[in-house]
Amino acid sequence: MKKLLQKYIAADRCGDENRVDFMNLDEHIQLWNIASIKVLDVRHSRIRQGDELRLYCLPASCFLCSMRGGAQIVLDGEKYVPEGFHVLHGGKGLSLDILPTGGEFEYYMIFYNGKIPVPSRMEIVSMLERNRPFHIHYGFAPQHPISLINKIAEMDQGWRQPGSLGRFQVKVSFYQFVHQLLSQLQVQGVSTHKPELVDQAVSYIHEYYATPVTLESLSEGLSYSASHLSIQFKRKMGLSPIAYLIQVRMTKATQLLWTTDAALHEIAASVGYADVNYFSRLFRKEKGMSPGKFRSSATVGMTVKDNAVVSKRLSIVSRRQRRYIDNDNRYLYLREGKSVMYNKAKFSTVAILLVCLTLLMGACSTGTSNSNNGASLVSPTQVPVSTAVAAEAESRTKVVTTVLGDVEIPMEPKKIVSVGLEDMLLSLEAPLVQAGATEGDYLYDTLQDKNIPVIYSPATPNYEAILAAEPDLIFIINGYVDQAGYEKLSQIAPTLAYERDDWRTSIVEIAKAINREEKANEIIQAYDDKLKQARETISQAVGTDKTVALLRPSEKEVDLFFPTFAYGGVLYNELGLKASSSVAGFQEKTEEDWGFTLSMEMLPELNPDYLFVTAGYSGSVESDFQKQVEAAKQVEQLQVWQAIPAVKQGQVHYVSARHWMLSGPISDSMKIDDVVQALTGNAKE
C-alpha cells in the first residue's frame, strides 16, 4: 500500500502537469506539519434539486464535505458523484460546479490558507513544488466517516461562537480533522490532480488584475519559485507574467474607455493603477496614443449610450449573477436562466421559512442544556410569537433600481457595510457595521468615535472582512470592482453601487434605499445654505472677479486640475470664483477632463490670483501620505515655483488631499471652510 501512495513521476515537471498522480503521503504530512494554517470560513450549505451552483471560483484552499443527498460535483473539470459522506479538496482559484441529483444536497465548505514559513531549506522548497498540498485537488469516500463528521460539527459550532475562543476551537478541530483525514488516506490511497501552473497564473491574473500583483506575490500564491513560474509562463505564453498582466489591464481599460464615461483616474484605479499618470504612460506605450485620444476615436456603436446595461460609468453587472439567501452561512444559489429577482411575495415566503429554520436551530443550541452548546431539539411551538413576528417583519424586501439593474434588498437594513461611500452614509446616519478608511482619513476619527470598525482595502474589497461583518446590505462606489468582484460581494449580501462624484444625486438614491429621504433633503438644504453664505462672504472680502487654480505637486511634475474634475468643482464652480486663463489654456491642449500634468518649466505660466495646493492621494496610508507631502514641499524650493505670480504675492493656500481629492457632503463642506478661511483671512490682512 505504501508503494501505491508514492507519487508516480511519469514526466519532467516541464511536461504535462495536469496528469493524475498518487500522493506522496510522507512528504504531504511533513509539509502540513510545518505549515502555518489559518481557517478563513466554515460554511454549511444546502442546495435544492433544480438549483445549481455554477462556475464558483474557490477564494482559498477548501475542503468540501458532502453530508446528505446526491449531487454531481465538477472541480476544475474533474467530475465526482458522491454518495453519502465524501471529502473533496481543491486549491484557490479552481472552478466548482454543484448540480444536485436527488432531493436536497447538504454540504460543508471549510476554507483555509496554508503557507510554508520563509525562508525554508531547499529540500522543503523542492518538496513543496513536488506536492503542493494546499493546491492539489482530490476526492474520496472515507471508510470511517463518523470521526471526520464530528470534527466538522465542532468547527461549525466554534465558528458560530463569538470571540477568540471559538476561533481557537475551530483551529484545533481543523488540525484534528486533517490528521484523521490523512490517517484514512494512508490506508485507502487517493489519486490527485495537479492544476497546470501557467493556466492557474493566467486565471489568477484575469481574476485579480485590479489588485497589486507582482511576480513575487503571484509565485508565492501558487507556491512556486518566481524563476520557475517565469520560465514556464514565457515558454507557454510567449511573454512574462507581468507583461501579460499589463496587456490584460490595458485591454480592460480600453473596454472602459469605449463603453463608459468614467473619469480617467477612476479607470486607472479600476485596473490596478493608483497613479493616473503612470497608467497614461503605460497606455500610450501599449496603444500608441493617450487614453483621452483613444476614447474620442471610439465609434458610435461602442459608446456608452448604446450599451443596454450601462447608463453611466462602469458596468459591473454579471451575466451569470448568483442569487443567494444568507442564513447562518447557508447559501442558496439559483442556476443560470432563472430570474435574478424573486417577486416580493415569493421571496418573503422563502425568507420567513429560513428565519423559522434559524429560530429552530437557535433553540436547539440554547434549549435544555446549561451551556451554549446544547443540542436538544425543541418544538416549533416553543418559538415566541413576538420573535416570529419580528423575524417576519425583518424578512420583508423591496426592489431598488440602480445603474447596475434591479437589486432586492431588506426593507429595513440593519447592518450596512460601506466601501467608499462613507461620507454620504455617515451624513445619513446609516447603521454602519464596517467602513473603509485608513488612519489620517478625514472620517477616521468620526468612525472611531462611533465604534464603527474600519478596514483599509484601496485596490480591491477585503471580502473576508466584509463576510465577517455579516451585513444585510453593502454599498460600494460604482466602478470600484469589476464584474467578478461585484458578484463576490453580491454573494455576501445585496450590493448597491453609486457614484461618489455627483453626491447630490447619489445621496438621494441612497436615502431612498435605506428610508432616509427626509434626512437627505435636510443635508442638501444645509449644504446649499452654507454655500450661499460662503459666496456672500467671499464676494464681500475679495470681490467677484478673482481667479483660482488647484495644483498637486509631486517629486518630478505637477498636476493641474480642471473645473471639469469632479473633486475641484467646489473651488471652481460653486463659490463664485473663476478658473484662471492659464487653466483654460492648458485645458485646450488636452482631451483629458481631469486635468493636465505640468512639467516644471511650465509652472511660471500659471497666473491665478489664488493658488490652492494639495499633495498626495486621499486613500494613501499615513506613512505614504507624509512622504507624498514631503516630496511636494521639495518643489516649493525650485526657482520655477518661486516664479509663479501667486507665489510671489503670497497667495498660496495649502489644503489636504484627504478631503479635497474626494467628494461628499462632509468633504465638500470642509472644502468650503478651507476656501473661506483662506480668502477672508487674506482680506483681513
Secondary structure as GFF3:
##gff-version 3
##sequence-region A 1 685
A	DSSP	alpha_helix	2	5	.	.	.	ID=ss1
A	DSSP	beta_strand	20	22	.	.	.	ID=ss2
A	DSSP	alpha_helix	25	34	.	.	.	ID=ss3
A	DSSP	beta_strand	36	47	.	.	.	ID=ss4
A	DSSP	beta_strand	53	57	.	.	.	ID=ss5
A	DSSP	beta_strand	61	75	.	.	.	ID=ss6
A	DSSP	beta_strand	78	80	.	.	.	ID=ss7
A	DSSP	beta_strand	86	90	.	.	.	ID=ss8
A	DSSP	beta_strand	95	115	.	.	.	ID=ss9
A	DSSP	alpha_helix	122	131	.	.	.	ID=ss10
A	DSSP	beta_strand	138	140	.	.	.	ID=ss11
A	DSSP	alpha_helix	145	160	.	.	.	ID=ss12
A	DSSP	alpha_helix	164	188	.	.	.	ID=ss13
A	DSSP	beta_strand	191	193	.	.	.	ID=ss14
A	DSSP	alpha_helix	197	208	.	.	.	ID=ss15
A	DSSP	alpha_helix	215	221	.	.	.	ID=ss16
A	DSSP	alpha_helix	226	237	.	.	.	ID=ss17
A	DSSP	alpha_helix	241	259	.	.	.	ID=ss18
A	DSSP	alpha_helix	264	270	.	.	.	ID=ss19
A	DSSP	alpha_helix	276	287	.	.	.	ID=ss20
A	DSSP	alpha_helix	291	296	.	.	.	ID=ss21
A	DSSP	three_ten_helix	300	302	.	.	.	ID=ss22
A	DSSP	three_ten_helix	304	306	.	.	.	ID=ss23
A	DSSP	alpha_helix	344	366	.	.	.	ID=ss24
A	DSSP	three_ten_helix	380	382	.	.	.	ID=ss25
A	DSSP	alpha_helix	385	394	.	.	.	ID=ss26
A	DSSP	beta_strand	397	402	.	.	.	ID=ss27
A	DSSP	beta_strand	405	410	.	.	.	ID=ss28
A	DSSP	beta_strand	416	419	.	.	.	ID=ss29
A	DSSP	alpha_helix	422	427	.	.	.	ID=ss30
A	DSSP	beta_strand	432	436	.	.	.	ID=ss31
A	DSSP	alpha_helix	444	449	.	.	.	ID=ss32
A	DSSP	beta_strand	454	455	.	.	.	ID=ss33
A	DSSP	alpha_helix	463	468	.	.	.	ID=ss34
A	DSSP	beta_strand	473	477	.	.	.	ID=ss35
A	DSSP	alpha_helix	483	492	.	.	.	ID=ss36
A	DSSP	beta_strand	495	498	.	.	.	ID=ss37
A	DSSP	alpha_helix	503	513	.	.	.	ID=ss38
A	DSSP	alpha_helix	517	542	.	.	.	ID=ss39
A	DSSP	beta_strand	547	553	.	.	.	ID=ss40
A	DSSP	beta_strand	558	561	.	.	.	ID=ss41
A	DSSP	three_ten_helix	566	568	.	.	.	ID=ss42
A	DSSP	alpha_helix	569	569	.	.	.	ID=ss43
A	DSSP	pi_helix	570	574	.	.	.	ID=ss44
A	DSSP	beta_strand	578	579	.	.	.	ID=ss45
A	DSSP	alpha_helix	581	588	.	.	.	ID=ss46
A	DSSP	beta_strand	595	598	.	.	.	ID=ss47
A	DSSP	three_ten_helix	600	605	.	.	.	ID=ss48
A	DSSP	beta_strand	610	613	.	.	.	ID=ss49
A	DSSP	alpha_helix	622	635	.	.	.	ID=ss50
A	DSSP	alpha_helix	639	642	.	.	.	ID=ss51
A	DSSP	alpha_helix	645	648	.	.	.	ID=ss52
A	DSSP	beta_strand	652	654	.	.	.	ID=ss53
A	DSSP	alpha_helix	657	660	.	.	.	ID=ss54
A	DSSP	alpha_helix	665	684	.	.	.	ID=ss55
###
